[in-house]
């Protein structure tokens, strides 16, 4: 098993670096960004520190990389958090100095396109955190979801075991960030069916690795995935983006992971609840249910085709829906399929 550095925890009163390594959407939608910064300061007692490209849309990859270097080496801050995801962070990675970041490890928080940086940090042997971003989880209308806040707070400030909790409600419907009323009002939530357990009933512990499936596939194509043996015994977690890839696309991506031999390395698989609605594709309740069911069936079919005798948990709140639980990428997780409980080590 590979060894990982778990960066020092944050303390109340510390600074936190706020960066846009993917999209500079704070430039276009300042309201959720400002709300997220306010909550970092008021609710978490952390001082946000921004950088030259934090509020610039379309910043050059080299400039975003310079901000990543600055954030990790900034003596004013103890952690780094992304404002939001995007679609081209892969271009930033070739500008990063892995030795510099190894010499200045800090907890990094992000998801979606930030899977690029999370995977880079995993390669560097540094634990990072797949979860909240400033504009989405922290900039949520009304208040942060309680499960999001609890897991983020534990990952920031606490070391030790944390049990993930299945949410009783969820949301995948988006709202216009330009309307201040949408940030002042608690968003309507739908009832959640909870987690679904598949495969053998056994208790598994391993190192977490994964993130957004589309981004992991890009990393595979760009040769930014290590040799298969580096992932032996890992617990694989995956989720899909707001672009809502079809079941056929998911099948083909998992096929590539399977043919590469990666899927056979994993001791358990955690699957996020798919986002099934977007402003561009406003599915009905029936269409949403069909999309979620089809994607789950596709993942389970890949598990069967590659003869993986491992526990699989689907429907977790670990992706593009609300709430979002924080996962320690490179940290330890215990998947107890006997008691149907999941514990992570922050």
N, C-alpha and C positions, 0 to 999 in steps of 0.2 A: 504494500500500500504506500502511495506517495505521501510525503509529509508536507504539511502546510503551516504557514505562519498565520496565526489569528491576531490581527492588529489589536492594539490596546483599545479598551472601551472608552467611550466618550464620557465626560463628566459635565454635569449641569454648569452653565456659564462658559463652556468652551465655544470656540468658533467652528463653523461648518462651511466647507467650500461648496459653492453652488455653481455648477458648470452645465454647459449645453454641448456635450460631445457629439450629439446627433443633430437634431433640428433646433434652430434658434427661435422657437415659437413664442417665447416671452416677448419678442419684438412685435408680434401680431396680436397676441392675446395677453396683455399685461395683467388683466384682472385676476385670473386664477394663479398666476405667478406671484403677484403681490400678496394674495391671500395665503398661499403656501409659505411664503417668507414670514408673514405675520405669525402663523401658527408655529413655525420653527422657533421663533423668538419668544412668543407668549406661552405656548403650551409645553414646549420642550426645553426652554431656557437655553437656547443655542443662538449664537450670533452669526447670521448668514454673511458670507463674504463672496462677492461676485467677481468675475474676471472679464477681460476685454470682449470675449465672444459670447458671454452668457445671454445677452439680449441682441445678438446679431443673427439675422436670418441669412443663410447661405455663406457662412464664414468658411474660409479655405480649410481643408483638412489639416494642413500644417499648423494653422493658427489655433484650431481646436486642440490639437495635440500639445501645443505650447501651454494652453490653459490647463490641460490635464497634468502636465509636469509641474506647473506652478501650484496647482491645488494640492498635489501630493507632497510637495516640498515646503508649502507655506507653514511657517511656524505659528501662525495665528490660529490655525484650525486643527481639529482632531479627527475629522471625518470628511467625506466627499459625497455629495448627492447630485444626481442628474435632474435637470428641470423636467425633461420629458424624453421620449424616444425619437424616432425618425426613420431614415431609410438608407443612410450611406456611411454610417460610422465605420464600416469595414475599411474605407479609404483612410481613416485616421490611424489605423493600427501600425502601418509601416513607418509612421513618423515617431512612434513611441520608443523611448529608451527603457528597455526592460530592466537593465541594471540600476538605473536611477530610481525607478519605482520600487524595485526590490529593496533598495537601501532606505526607502521612506514609506513603509507600508501604512496604510490607513484604511479604515472601513469604507467601502464604496457601496452606495445604494442606487439601484436603478433596475429597469426591466425593459422589455421590448427590444429595440435596436441596441440598447445598452448591453445586451447579451454579448456583443462583440468585446466590450471592455471586460465584462465578467469572465468570459472565456480566456482573454489575454491574461487576466490576473490569476486564473486557475493554472494556466501554463507557467506563470511566474512563481507559483507555489504560495499564493496569497489568498486567504479567505475573503470573499466579497459577499454582497447581499442582494439577492434578487427580490425586489419588492417595490416599495413606495417611491414615487417621484414627486417633485415639488408641485407641478401643475395638476396632476391627477389625484393622487391620494391625499396629499396635504391641501390641495386647492379645491377639494370636494365641496359642493354646495351644502349649506347648513352647518355641518360639522364633519369631521373625519368619522368614518365608520369605526365603531368601537373595537372590532377585531383587528382592523388595520392599525389603529393607534397602539393597541396593546402589544402586538407582535413587533412593530417598529420600535417602540419604546424599549422592549426587552432586548432587541438586537443592538440598539445603540448603547444602552447603559449597563446591561447585565451579562455576566458570563455564567454559563451553566445550562441546564436542561429546561426546555420550554415545550409544552405540549400544544400542538396545533389543534384548533377547534373548528369543527365544521359549522359554517354559517347557516342560520335559519332563513336568511333572506339574501338576495343578490340583486344586482342591476347591471344591465349591459346596454341600456339606452343612453345616448349622448344628448347633451344640451348645448345651445349656442353660448359660447364663452363670452361673447360680446355684450350679452344682456346681463346687467348686474343682478337682476332679480333671480336668475338661475344660480347665482353663487350665494344668495342669502337664504334660499329655501332648501329644506331637506328634500333630496330627490325621492320620488316614489320607488319603492322596492317591490320585488316579486318574491314569492315563497320559494325556498330552495329545497330540493329533494335530498340534499346532503351528499356524502361520498358514497361511491359504489365500489365494492371490493370484489376482485376477481382472482382466480388462480389459487395456488396452494395456501393453506392456512399455516403459515410459519412466521417466525419472528426474525427479521433481517436487520442488521446494522451495517452501515457503509458510509463512504464519502459521497456527498451530493455533487452531481454534475449535471448541467443542462441549461435550460432557458427557453427562449422563443425558438420554436422548431424551424421556422423559415431562416432565421439568422444563423442557427447552428448548421443548417444545410449550406448556406453561403460560406461559412467558415470551412466546412468540409471541402467545398469546391475550390476555395482559395488556399488550401493546404495549411490551414491554421488549426487543424486537429492533430493531436499527437498520435503516436503509434497505438494500436488497439490495446496493448498490454497496460498502458498508463491508466486505463479506465476499468481494469479488472476488479470486480467486486463492488463497483460504484452503484449508487442508486441514481437512476436517470429520471429527471423531471423535465416535462415539456409542456408547452402551451402554444396556442396559435394567436395570431394578431388580429387587429381590427380590420385587416384586409380580407378576413374570412376565407382562407384558402378552401377550395373544394375538397371533398373526401378523396377524389382522384389525386389531387396535388399532395395531400398528406400521405396517401398510399405510396406515391412515387418517392417522396422524400424518405420515408421509413424503409422503402425497398433499398435505397442507396446505403442507408445505415446498416441494413441487414446484410447486403452483399459485401460491404466493406468488412464485416465481422464485428462491428461495434455493438450491435444489439446483444450479441452473445456474451458480452463482458458484464452486463448489468445483473445485479442481484434482486432488484425490484424496480418498478416503474411507477412514477406519480404523474398523473395527467391533469392539467388544469381545465377548468370549465371553459369551453369555447365561447368566445364572444360571437353572438349570433344576430346582431343588429348593428347597423351603422347609419349615419345620416344619408349615405349614398345607397344603402340597401336596407330599407325599413321593413323587415320581415314581420309577418303576423305571428301570433303566438304559436299557431300550428307549424308555420315555416321554421320558426326558431327551434321548436322541439324536434322537428325532423332533422335539422342541421346538426344539432347536438348529438342526437342518436346515431346519425350516420358517421360522424367523426369518431365517436366512441367505438362503434363497430369496426371502423377501419383500423384503429389502433389495436384492438383485440385480435383482428384478423392477422395483422403483422406479427403479433406475439405468437399466434398459433402457427403461422407459416414457417417462422424461424425456430419453432419448437423450444420456446423459452418457458421453462417451468419456474416462473417467478411470480410473486404477488404483484398485482396491478391495481392501483387505486385511481378511479376517475372522478371527475366532478369537483376537484379541489379548487379553492379560491387562491390561485397562485399566478394569475395572468392579467388579462386585459379587462376583466370584470371587476366589480366592486362588491365586497371588500377585496383586499389583496393581502395575503399573508407573506411575511418575510422569510425567505429560505437562505441559509448560509451556504453559498456555493463553495465547495471545498471543505465545508464543515461536516460533522457527523450527523446522521439521521438514523433513527430506529423506526422501522415499519413493522408494527406488530399486527399481523393479519389474523392472529388468534383472538386478541382482544379488540381488534379494529381501532387501533390508536396509533398516532404518529408523534414522535418526539424529535426535536432538533436540538443541537448543541450550539448556542450562541457564544 
